[in-house]
Amino acid sequence: MSELPTSAGIRALNLLKWDLALGFGSSILATLWFASNLKQIIALFAWNVIATPVLGPGAALTGAALWREASLQGVASVAKSKNTLGIVAEGREGQIITGVRS
């Protein structure tokens, strides 16, 4: 099987380069959506700028997603602790537990 002509090969590599850049670039930019204030936006932007070249775009996305999940768990635990009138929670086996906190 013969190789692609040079111009077609260069075009294919150029297409793949831009596909990768736009795909990861838009995903990295989308992680800024995880922030809830300006300080978090700046921190996520700095994380993406530093982590993407050092660790790679996949690791940068994973780090941002893990940070988001940790912050969501923190919000959920704070909301549960502030809920003094009624409790709605999920038990170990998935059943819904309701009750009044004493």
N, C-alpha and C positions, 0 to 999 in steps of 0.2 A: 504494500500500500504506500503510495507516495505521500509526502507531507503537503500540507496546504501551501499555496503560494505565499510568499513573504507578505504581500499586502493583505491578504485575507487573514493570515496568522496574526499580524499586528492589529488588525481590526478586531479580531476575536479577543485578543488580550486586552485591548483598550475597552471593549464592551464589558469584560469581566472586571476590570479595574474599577470602572465607573459604577457597575452594579454593586460591587463590594463597598465602595465608598458611600454611595447613596443609601444602601441598605443599613449598614452599621451607623452611618451618620444620623439618619432619621431615628434609629432606635436609641442612640445615645442622647439625642436631643429630646426624645420622648421621656427619658428618665427625669427631666426637669419638671414634668407634670406631677411627679411624686411629692414635690415640695409643697408645704402649706404656708410658707412665708418667704420673705426676701432672703433672710439669712440661710435658709435651707437651699434656696435656689443657687446662691453663691457657692455654698459648700458642695452641692452636687455638680455644679459646673467645674469647680476646681478638681473634684474627684475624677470627673470624666477627662479633663485635660491632662491630669497626671497619670491616671491608671491606664488609659487607653494605649499610649505608646509604650509604657513600661510592662504592663501585664497582658495587654491585648483587649480588643473590644468585648469579647465574650466575658472575660473576667470583670471588666468594668460594669457591664450590664448586670452580671450576677451580684456584684457587690452592692450596686444601687438597689436591686430587687430585695436582697437580704436586709439592707437598711430599712427599706419600706415595710417589709414584713415585721421587723422588730419594732418599728414605730407604731404600726397598727396594733400589735399585741400590747404595747404599752398603753395606747389609747383605750383598748378594750378593757384592760385590767383597771385603769383609772375609772372608766365608766361603771364597771361593776362595783368598785369600792364606794363610789358616790351614790349608788342606788340604795337608798335607805328604806323606801316604802315597799317595793316589791322586787322580787328576784325572778328572772327568767333565765335559766341556764340549761346547758346540755350536759347530761350525765355521762358516765363512762361508756355505757352501752348505746348512747345516742338518744335516750329518752329525754323528754323535756321535763324539767323540774321547775315548779313554781312555788312560791311561798312568800312569807313576810319575814323580813329580817328583824331580829329583836334588838 
